[in-house]
Amino acid sequence: MFKMIILLTKKETMSDDEFARYWLDVHAPLAKKMPGLRKYMVNLVQRPPNREPDYHGVVELWFDDRENMKKAFVSPEGKLTQKDSESFTSRMMTLYTEEHTIT
């Protein structure tokens, strides 16, 4: 399995609740339509005491392999998903990983 992990920072104009609602109710339904996507996992970061978190969310996207991931992002659904990311994020850091399950 090939997995992308993306760390997201919300737009400064959004509350934590607005960020979560948009991601779960608007963006995630778009993302799950990308061809070849095997699993899409949203992780909402919980605010630490007395400070702003470095990131507000982490998304994990699983594909059979790197080639299927590339195809997904150049598809019409992938392009729409990427464009929509601009609606609720101000910054993203992407990690490309190969997953190994130990237990």
N, C-alpha and C positions, 0 to 999 in steps of 0.2 A: 504494500500500500504506500502511496505517496500522499503526504499531508502538508497542507499550508496552514501556518499559524499566523494570524494577523492581529497585532496589538493596535487598538483604536483609541483615539482621544476624541471626545465629543466636541461639537461646536460650542464655543464659549457662550453663545446666546441660548443654549438649551439647558434645562434642568436635567438632573439625573433621570427623573421619571420620564420626561419628554424623549430623551435619548433612548431609553429602554423601550418605550412604547413604539417609537418610530422603527427601531431596529427589528423588534419582534413582530410588529403588525404590518409594516410596509416593506422593509428591505428583505427580511428573511423569506417571505413568500416569493419574491423575485429571484433570490439566489437559489432557492431549491429547484427552480426550473432549468438551471444550467445543465446541459447534457453531460453525462459521465460523472456527475457528482454523486458519490456514494453515501456521504454523511455530512451534515452541516450542524455544528454544535456552537451555540452562543453561550458565552461565559460573561456575565455582568460582574464587574469588579465592585466589591463592597468598599465604601468610603472608609479610609482609616481615620482614627480619632484625630481631630484638630488639624487636618491638612487635606489638600486636594490630592487625589491619587495621580500617579504618573500616567496611567492609562485608565480608561473607563470600561473597556471591554476587550475580550479576546475571542476571536472566532477561529474554529478549526474546520477545515474543509478536506475531506478525504476523496481521493481519486485512485483508480487502479494503478496509474503510473503518471510520470511527468508529461508524457505526450497527451494523455487524456485531459490533464489539467490545462495544458496550452490550448487544446481544442475548445474546452469549455469557455475560456476567457475571450476567445475570438469569435464565438458564436453570438448571434443577436441577443440572446438571453444574458450572456456573460458581459457583453458591452453595456447593456442596460443596467445590470447589477453594478458594474464599476462606476458608471455615471451617477447612479443613485447614491453611492457611498458619499459623494460630495454633499448630499443633502443633510447628513447628520454627523459627519466626522470632520475634524480639522487636521488630523494627522494620522498616518498609518505606518506601521513597521511590519514588513512581511518576512517570515522565515519559511524556508522550504525544507521539509524534514522527511526522513524515511522512518516510519514508525516500526518499532520492535516491541511486541508485547512480551513481557517477562512472566507476569502472573495473571 
